[in-house]
Amino acid sequence: MTRLSYWAYAGLGLIAFAAAPSVQGQQRAIRTVSSISPQDKESGAKQHPQLLNEFGGAYAGPQAKYVEGVGRRIAVQSGLSNAQGDFTVTLLNSPVNNAFAIPGGYVYVTRQLMALMNDEAELAGVLGHEIGHVAAQHGQRRQQAAQRNAIGGTLLQVLTGALLGDSAIGGLLQKGIGQGSQLLTLKFSRTQEYEADDLGIRYLASGGYDPKALSTMLASLAAQSSLDARVTGNARSVPEWASTHPDPASRVGRAARNAAATGSTSTVRNRDAFLNALDGVLYGDDPKQGVIEGSRFRHPDLRLGFTAPQGFGMENGADAVTVAGSGGQAQFGAAPFSGDLPAYIDSVFAKLGGGGTVPSGDVRRTTVNGLPAAWRTIRASTQSSQVDATVFAYDFGGDKAYHFLLLTAAGQGIGPFSTMVQSVQRLSTQEAAAIKPRRISVLTVKSGDSVQSLAKRMAYGDYAVERFLTINALNANSVLRPGQRVKIVTW
């Protein structure tokens, strides 16, 4: 959260409820395009800078070049182009497990998802899956479907629909998300996810990798999803890459069966090369964008923090923090400030609504932990119900103010977010300086090392063993052997 606006994406998801269809003959039946059109190149080039901005920017470490090389080599297996240079493969500086691709040869994976992988073949499988979505033109199909169906699920989408009755506010929050990520919020169908799995497996086999790598990666992601739910106690914590589609067990098994059906005997994983490249990558939140520790968000550069309500999950993006739970949804952001909080609140509503006239209403003032603050609630109607939209703003004394945008049931107002809006505070110089980044460290197991002893070196005070097992694709019965290379998360 450096500049502070909402982003969302449903990429290579895992969770949905349906039995996997038969895999027989599916790979040969998938229709794919055989080139990158000039129109797609132009469109991708326009969306690329915006996506970088919305997803944390490009990661600047040496891992980026490695990911680019792997991605380009697997991308040419798609038949979209035989020239590796036609593909732009980006490692994103994002703490969310995610990957996606857009037409024009643009492919993305987050450093967080890379850290969950354990070899080069898994990386190639993930990137191949995403390229498969483009080759099968799944993006175009989901856009067509979206024109026929309402898109729901995020705060942006809910509010946009809820406030359609007022021409000035009808587009509320629509301006807070770019065209690129709007397209990415549209979810793929189960069939499309299965097709992309099939294509990713096909690309692995033709690229000389072990085609079972996508299956093992899906298993790791399922384990991470389960762990995240345990750590936060909130389903909203499910990684974006795992948020919407086929159930993990069915999908992992299906991918394994399809890998066997390729007839490939390759076992190439390039584990050591991958671990060498991964060593030192940033893990979790980048302090430059703020960090989430349990229910608390802190930003060392902005020197501010707040605490989410109990039972609510948080997601930190490049430009905003999103807080969500059963009682409502919220975003924490910033905007230019001239010293007038009521005018600031109106400007937030007006800007998100496209600059139109904001309905009149009372602005209430208060003080929160020594900070001048104010808020205002607007009631909006949908076809079946009403909602309350609130902007709660804080004067930190600079040329920017900070605010929560809250969505709750009608009559709730601030409601379940009352403790959160009262928790905003300045961080002391010492508190800000104490916030440190976490990184992946690759080490070699020595005689006497165990899961428990290495887990104690993890930079976490909770679920250390479970975190260690998950990032290394191990289970509770795993026994480490001297010479084995494993990952830990350190300060």
N, C-alpha and C positions, 0 to 999 in steps of 0.2 A: 504494500500500500504506500506508494510514493506520491502519486498524483491524485489518487483517490477518485471510480466509476465501475459499474458492475460488469463482470464477464461470466459466462457460463458455457459449458460444452458437454455434450454427451458423445463420447468417442467410442472406443472399442469396449462396449459395455458388457457386463456379465449377468446382471440380475433381471430375470423376468420369470414368468410362470407358464411353461409349456414344455411338453416332451420334445426332444430333438427329433426332427424328421429323419427318415432313412437317408444314409449317406451315399447309397449306391448311385453312381452315375451323376452325382451333383456337380462335380468339378467340370466335367465335359459340357454340362448344360448351361454354364454361366455365360451370358453374353457380355463381351467387353469391347471397349473401343481400342483402336490400334494406333492412335496418334494423339499428340497434344495440339489442339487447334490454335490458330493465332488469337482467336477470341478468348480462349481459356488462358493463354499466356498473358494477355492484356489484363484480364480480370484478376488473375492471381497476383500479378505485379502490383495492382492497386490495393488488394486486400492485405498483402504481406506486411507492409509497415504497420498497418493498424493492428494486425494480429500480434505482432511483436510487442507493441505497446500494451495491448490488453492482457497478454500472457507473460508478463515479467521481463520481456526483452530477451535477446539472444544471450546465452550463457557464454562468458568470455574465457573460460578455462580451456586447457588443452584437450579436454574431452570432446569439445565441439568439432574439431577437425576429424577425430576418429569416427564420431557418429555420422558426419557428412560422408566419409568414405564408405562406411558400411551401407548407409542408406542409398547412396547412388548405385552401388553394385547390385543391391537387391531390386532397386527401382527399374533397372533396365530389363529385368526378368519379366516385367509386366507387359512388354511389347508396346508401351506408350511411346518409347523412344529408345534407340540403340545408343544414343550419346549420353553418357553419364552427366555431362555438363548441362543437360537440359533440366536437371532436377536440382532444386534448392532444398537442402535438408538442414533443418535447424534444431539445435538443442536449446530448449527454452529454460530460462531461469525461473522456474515455477516449482513450488512445494507440493503441487497436486499430482497424483498419479494420472497422467493423461498423455494421449497421442492423437493426432489427427492429420488429415491431408486435405488440400483443396485443389481443384482443377488448375492446370497450368504448370504442374510439376513441383508443387510446394508441399513439403512433408515436415511434420513437427513431432518432437517427443520431448517431454519434460525431463529435467535432471532427476526429479524424484522417482519417476518410473524407471529411468535407467539404473538408479541405485537399487531397485528391487530385482533387477535382472542379475543373472549369474554367469552369462556367457554371451559371446557375440551372436550365436545363432538365435538366442532369444530376442536380442535387439533386432536382428534382421527379420524375425518372424513378426514382431510388433509393427515395424515399419512396412513390411510386406502386406500385412492386413490392411493398414491404412491406405496404402497405394491401391490395394484391391478395391476399396470403396470407390476410388476415383475411376479406376479402369472399368468398373461395372456401372458407372454413372449413378451411384446411389444418391449422391447429393442432389442431382437434378430431380430425381424421383421424389425425394422427401420434400423438396421445395414445392413441387406440384401438389403433393398431398397436403402440405401446410396451407395452400390456398383454399383447400376444401374443408379443412378442419381447424378448429381453434387450437392454438399452442398454449399449453398451460404448464405450471410447475414452478416457475421462478417468480420472485417478487415483481420483477419488471413486467412479466407477462400478465400476472394477475391484476396488477394495478392498471395496466394499459386497458385491459378488458373492463375492469370495474368502473373506470372513469369515463367511459365513452359517452355518457350522457351530457357532458359539458365539452363544448368544442375547444375551449381553451386548455382544459386539463385532460382531454381525451387521449392525448399522446403522452401522458405523464410517464416519465422514466424511459420512454422509447428513445429519447435523445441521449440517455445515459449509457447506451450500449451501441457499439458500432455495427455497421452492416455486416462485416465479416463474422463477428461472433454471434450476431442474430441468426445467421444461417447455420452456425454450428450448434445452436441450441435445439435445432430440430433433430429429433431422435430417429435413428435407423430402426427399421423393423427387425424382427427376429430372423426372417429369411435373409435380409441384407447382411446381418451380422454373420450368419452361417456362411453366406457366399464369400464374404471377405475373409473369413477363416480359411475356407477352401482355397481361395486364391493365394493367401499368405503361405499356406502349406505347399502349394504348387511352386511358388517362387522360391521357397527354401530348397526344395528338391532340385529344381533346375539350376539354382545358384550353388549347388554343391554342399549345402548345409544338411544337418540332421533335421528332417522334416518334423520330428517329434518335439522340436524346440518350442513351437507355439503352444502345444499342450502343456508343457512344463511351466511356461510363463503364465498361462491362464490359471494354473494351479496356485502359483505364487500369489497372483493377484487376488484369487479367492481367499487365500489365507490372510492377506493384508486387509481385505475387506472385513473379514470376521474380527481381526484384531482391532481395527479402527472402531468398530461398533462396540467392542468391549471397553476400549480405552475411554471413549467419550460417552457411552451410554445413549447414543443418539444415531438413528439411521441416516441422518443427513450427512454423517461423516464418511459415508461410503465414497471411495475415490470416484472422480468423474468418469474415469475410464471403465468403471465397474457399476455404473449407476442405473442402467435401465433395461438390460436385455437378458439373454438366455441364462437360465439357472446354472451356477458354476459346475456342479458335478456332471450334468448332462453335457455341457459344452466341453469340458476337459476331456471326458471320455470320447466324445464325438471327434474332437481334433486328433486324439491319439489313434483312433480307428482309421481316420482319413490319411494320417501320416503313413500308417502301415500299408494302406491301399495304393500309395504312390509306387510301391515296389523299389523305392530307393534304399540302398544299403549304407548310405553315408552316415557317419557318426561324427562329422566335423562340428565342433562347438566353439573352438578357439577361446577356451576359458581363460587361459593365462593372458593372452593378448587383451582380452576384455578387462580383466581385473587390473592389469597394468594401467590401462587407460582410465579406468574408473577411480583409481586411488586418488583421494584428495578432493573429490567432487563435493560441492556444498550440499548439505542434507537438511531437509526441513525448511523453515522460513529463513529468508535472507534478511538479516537485521536492517539492511537498507530499506526494506519494505515493511518492517515491523515483524514481530514474532508473536505466536500464540503458544502459551504455556497453560495447558488445562483449559480453564474457562477465562483466562486473563489474556488480553492483548496489550502489547507494549511496543512503542515505536521510539527507539533511542535518538534518532535524528530530530523527529518532531517533538520529542520529550513529552509524550502523553500516553495514557493508558486507560483501559476500562475493563470491566468484568462482565461477561455474558451471564444471563440468568441460568439457574440450575436447570439441567435438562435440555439446554439449547446448544447446538453445535455452531462452530465458527469455521469460515473458510477465508483465507487471506489471498487476495489477488493483487495484481500490480497497482491498481488504482482504488481499491475498496476492500473493506472487510464486510462479509455477509454473515449474519447471525440468523439462524432458523430453528424452529421447533414447532411443536403442535399448537402453541398459542399464538403464533404470528411469525413474521419475518422482518428483518431490518438490514439496513446498510449504513455503514459509517463512512462519510466522505468529507470533502472540503470544497470551498469555493472562494473567490475573491471577496474581500470584506472591506467596507468603507467606514465601519464603526457603528452602524445602525443595525441591531439584531432583527427588529421587525422587517426592515427592508431586505435584509439578507434572507430571511425565511421566505418572503414573497418571491425573491429572485430565484431561489431554489425551485419552488413550485413552477414559476413562470418559465424558467430555462428548460426544465424537464418537460413542460407542456408545450414547448415550441415557441415560447415568447408571448403567448396570448394573455388575456386578462385573467387574473386569478380571482376567484370568488372571495368576497370580503369575509372577514372573520376576526375574532379577538385573538391577540397575541398575549400570552401570559409570560411574566418575567419571574426569575428566581436567581438564586446563586448556588452553584454546585462546587463544593470544595474550593471556595474562593474565586471561582470563575463566574463572571456574569453569563447568564443563560436565559433562553426564552424558547417557547414552543407554541405551535398552533396545529389544530386538527381540522381536517376537512372530511366531511361525510360524503361518501360516494355510493351510488346505487348500481347494482347489476340487475340482470333479469330476474334473479331468484333471491337476492339478498343484498345487504349493505355492508360496507367496510369503512373503517376509519384509517385515514392516511395522515400521519403526523410528521412534521419536521421539528426536531429538537436541536437547537443550535447553541454553540459555546463561543465566547469571545476570549481568545488566548492572547489578545493584545497586539497581533501583527496584522499583516495585510491579507491574511486568510482567516476564515472562521471554520470551525468543524461542526458537523451535524450528523445526527441519526435521521434516517428516513424510515419510519415505522409503518407496518401494515398489521392491523388487528381487526377482530370482528367489530361490527357496529356497536357503539356504546362502550367499548373497552378503552378507547383512547390510547394512552400510553400502556395501560393494562399490565401485561406480563413483563414489560420492559422497564418498569418503574425503578427497580434496583439498578439496572444497567445504566439508565440515563443519569442516575445519581452517583455512579461510580467513576465518571470521567474525572481525571486529575492530571496535573503536571507531574512529570517524573523529575526527581532531583538529578543533579549532575552525576552523583554516585550511582543511582539506579540505572541511568542511561548507559553509563560506562561499563556496568556489569553485564550487559546483554551481549552475549558472544554467539558466533555462528557454530553450527555443528557440521562435521564433515565425515565422509566415508574414509575409513582407514583399512587398507588391506594388509593382513598379517599372515604369517606362516605359523601353524600350530606347532608347539614344542611339546616334548615329553612332559607329562604331568598336567597339561592344559585340559580343560573340560568345558562343556557348554556353560556350566555355572560360573567357572572362574573367568572366562572371557566375557560373559554377560555382565559381570561386575564392572568391567571397563567401559561399558556403554554409558553414554552421556544422558542417561535417563534415571529418574528416581522411581519409576513405576514400570511394571511389565518388561523389565530388562531382559529376562530370559526369553519371553515370548517375542520380543522385538528381534533379538539375535537370531532365533530360530527362523523367523519369517523372512528376514532379508537374505538368509543363506539357504533358503529352501530346504530346511531341515525339519525334523519332527521331534517330539518329546523323547523318542527312543534312540535318537541319533547318537553315535559315539564318534568323537573326533579322533583323528589319527595324526601322528607327527608328520610334518611335511605338507599337510593339507592347507590350502589357502582359504581364508574366511574373511568376511567383512565385519567390522564393528563401526559404530557411530561414536565419534569422539568430539570433544570441544576443540 
